Each structure stands twice: as structure tokens, then as C-alpha cells.
Amino acid sequence: MNDYHFLTLWRLTAPLDEVWDAIRDVDHWARWWPCVRDVRTLDPGDADGVGAIRVLTWHGALPYSLTIETRVTHVDPMREVRSVASGELAGTGLWCFDTEGPITAVRYAWDVHTERVWMNKLAPLARPLFRWNHNYVMRRGGEGLAALLNAHLVECLDTDLPPAAIGEARNPRDLREARARMSHDAHH
């Protein structure tokens, strides 16, 4: 019950290289992502950032903060960054980057489980609030990134559907179709 599968899509009117550079510059996220309260680099990793270890403290709209240690496990420049997380949330994260004409699409898949006892105990009731708070954090990130790059956030989509419901590629079209199916099923 304490497992979460989030997928966020940001589509921005900014060049891929600028979006890539901003996302890869984790040490400065707090300058443009309002929900990032603190970033401490424990190890910068290799030249591509593989092996980088950072401790991030997040605070969304709800009255609690989460501190997470992340370690970058894989970097495919201008395409993807994989990481593992431990701390108050544990699991994996995957940033994927692509272009759609003049638009840069950023997908973030966050598959985690909560480690805080109070969150685990409240999960049966508070799960929708935790999901809403995650989506709030990600929307604020997309808005902040757009402002930093003097771009427009054309689209910000969020879901907590498991990977199997979206499709292996977890691409934007699959995400929209899965959300539409879930919305249609909920109304019928």
C-alpha cells in the first residue's frame, strides 16, 4: 500500500540542451524549483554525473518535508538520467528527454515507497493527498523551469498509474490515452 508509481510530463518551448543543463544542475534546483528546500552534494560523480550522490529536502503544499538521498546510476547525455533514492522515500527515478519539433518533452518516472512510519500508517486514507502533493511539487517544478528558461510550460501531465497501464515506453501519447481510459472508466 505504500508503493507509488508517478509519471510526470513537462512540455516546454525551450531548446533541449537548455532543459538538459537545468535538470542536470541539481545543485541549483532550489533557485528555480520552489519545493526544493535544500540540496547537499556528497559526491559529484564522474564527468557525466554517474555516481553523484545528493541529499535533497522537499516541501510541497502539505505541512511536511521529505529528505531523500539520490545516487545517479546511469546517464545517456541529452536522453536520460536514472537514479536510486533512499531515505524517507526509496525507489528509482528516471528522467527522459526528447524533442517534438520546437518543444522539449521531459518525462519523469518516480517509482517509490514511503519509509516514514506515519506515512505508511496513513497511506490507506491519505494516499490521494500524497499523490496530489507530489503532483503539486512537479507542477511547481515545471513552472519554475519554464520561468528560468524564459519559456512556456505548454503541458504538465501527472499520473500515478503503474507502468503496465501506461505502456513500456511511457511516452506522452500513452500517458494521455491511459488517463483518458481511467477518466472514462471512472465516469461509467
JOWOSUL-V658329 format. One record per pair of residues at least 24 apart in sequence whose ideal C-beta (glycine too) atoms are under 8 Angstrom apart, sorted by the first residue. I is the first residue (numbers start at 1). J is the second residue. D is the distance in whole Angstrom. If there is no record, write none. Layout:
i = {I | I}
j = {J | J}
d = {D | D}
This chain:
i = {1 | 1 | 1 | 1 | 2 | 2 | 2 | 2 | 2 | 3 | 3 | 3 | 4 | 4 | 4 | 4 | 4 | 4 | 4 | 4 | 4 | 4 | 5 | 5 | 5 | 5 | 5 | 5 | 5 | 6 | 6 | 6 | 6 | 6 | 6 | 6 | 6 | 6 | 6 | 6 | 6 | 7 | 7 | 7 | 7 | 7 | 7 | 7 | 7 | 7 | 7 | 7 | 8 | 8 | 8 | 8 | 8 | 8 | 8 | 8 | 8 | 9 | 9 | 9 | 9 | 9 | 9 | 9 | 9 | 9 | 10 | 10 | 10 | 10 | 10 | 10 | 10 | 10 | 10 | 10 | 11 | 11 | 11 | 11 | 11 | 11 | 11 | 11 | 11 | 11 | 12 | 12 | 12 | 12 | 12 | 12 | 12 | 12 | 12 | 12 | 12 | 13 | 13 | 13 | 13 | 13 | 13 | 13 | 14 | 14 | 14 | 14 | 14 | 14 | 15 | 16 | 16 | 16 | 16 | 16 | 17 | 18 | 19 | 19 | 19 | 19 | 19 | 20 | 20 | 20 | 22 | 22 | 22 | 23 | 23 | 23 | 23 | 23 | 24 | 24 | 26 | 26 | 26 | 27 | 29 | 31 | 32 | 32 | 32 | 32 | 33 | 33 | 33 | 33 | 34 | 34 | 35 | 35 | 35 | 35 | 35 | 35 | 37 | 42 | 45 | 48 | 48 | 49 | 49 | 50 | 50 | 55 | 58 | 60 | 60 | 60 | 60 | 61 | 61 | 61 | 62 | 62 | 66 | 85 | 87 | 88 | 88 | 88 | 88 | 89 | 89 | 89 | 90 | 96 | 100 | 103 | 105 | 107 | 107 | 107 | 107 | 108 | 109 | 109 | 110 | 111 | 131 | 134 | 134}
j = {120 | 123 | 124 | 127 | 113 | 114 | 119 | 120 | 123 | 111 | 112 | 113 | 91 | 110 | 111 | 112 | 113 | 114 | 130 | 131 | 134 | 160 | 109 | 110 | 111 | 160 | 161 | 162 | 163 | 108 | 109 | 110 | 111 | 112 | 131 | 134 | 135 | 138 | 158 | 159 | 160 | 107 | 108 | 109 | 110 | 158 | 159 | 160 | 161 | 166 | 170 | 175 | 107 | 108 | 110 | 135 | 138 | 142 | 156 | 157 | 158 | 105 | 106 | 107 | 155 | 156 | 157 | 158 | 172 | 175 | 105 | 106 | 108 | 138 | 141 | 142 | 145 | 153 | 155 | 156 | 100 | 103 | 104 | 105 | 106 | 153 | 154 | 155 | 156 | 172 | 103 | 104 | 106 | 142 | 145 | 146 | 149 | 151 | 152 | 153 | 154 | 102 | 103 | 104 | 146 | 151 | 152 | 154 | 104 | 145 | 146 | 149 | 150 | 151 | 104 | 78 | 97 | 98 | 99 | 104 | 78 | 149 | 97 | 104 | 106 | 145 | 149 | 77 | 78 | 97 | 145 | 148 | 149 | 81 | 95 | 97 | 106 | 145 | 49 | 81 | 52 | 54 | 56 | 54 | 56 | 148 | 144 | 145 | 147 | 148 | 140 | 141 | 144 | 145 | 140 | 144 | 59 | 60 | 136 | 137 | 140 | 141 | 65 | 69 | 72 | 75 | 77 | 75 | 81 | 74 | 75 | 87 | 137 | 133 | 134 | 136 | 137 | 132 | 133 | 136 | 129 | 133 | 116 | 112 | 115 | 114 | 115 | 116 | 119 | 113 | 114 | 115 | 115 | 170 | 172 | 154 | 172 | 170 | 171 | 172 | 175 | 138 | 163 | 170 | 134 | 163 | 160 | 158 | 160}
d = {8 | 5 | 6 | 8 | 5 | 5 | 7 | 5 | 5 | 8 | 8 | 5 | 8 | 7 | 7 | 5 | 7 | 8 | 7 | 7 | 7 | 6 | 8 | 8 | 5 | 6 | 7 | 5 | 6 | 8 | 7 | 4 | 8 | 8 | 8 | 6 | 8 | 8 | 7 | 7 | 5 | 7 | 7 | 5 | 8 | 7 | 5 | 8 | 7 | 6 | 6 | 6 | 7 | 5 | 8 | 8 | 4 | 8 | 7 | 7 | 5 | 7 | 7 | 5 | 7 | 7 | 4 | 8 | 5 | 6 | 7 | 4 | 8 | 8 | 8 | 4 | 7 | 6 | 7 | 6 | 7 | 5 | 7 | 5 | 8 | 7 | 4 | 4 | 8 | 7 | 7 | 5 | 7 | 7 | 7 | 6 | 7 | 5 | 7 | 6 | 6 | 6 | 6 | 8 | 8 | 5 | 5 | 6 | 6 | 8 | 7 | 4 | 8 | 4 | 7 | 6 | 6 | 8 | 5 | 5 | 7 | 5 | 7 | 5 | 6 | 7 | 7 | 8 | 5 | 6 | 6 | 6 | 7 | 7 | 6 | 8 | 7 | 8 | 6 | 7 | 8 | 6 | 8 | 8 | 8 | 8 | 4 | 6 | 7 | 4 | 7 | 5 | 5 | 7 | 5 | 6 | 6 | 5 | 8 | 4 | 5 | 7 | 6 | 8 | 6 | 4 | 7 | 5 | 7 | 7 | 5 | 8 | 6 | 4 | 7 | 5 | 5 | 8 | 6 | 5 | 6 | 5 | 8 | 6 | 7 | 7 | 5 | 5 | 8 | 7 | 6 | 7 | 6 | 8 | 8 | 6 | 6 | 6 | 8 | 7 | 8 | 7 | 7 | 6 | 8 | 8 | 5 | 7 | 8}
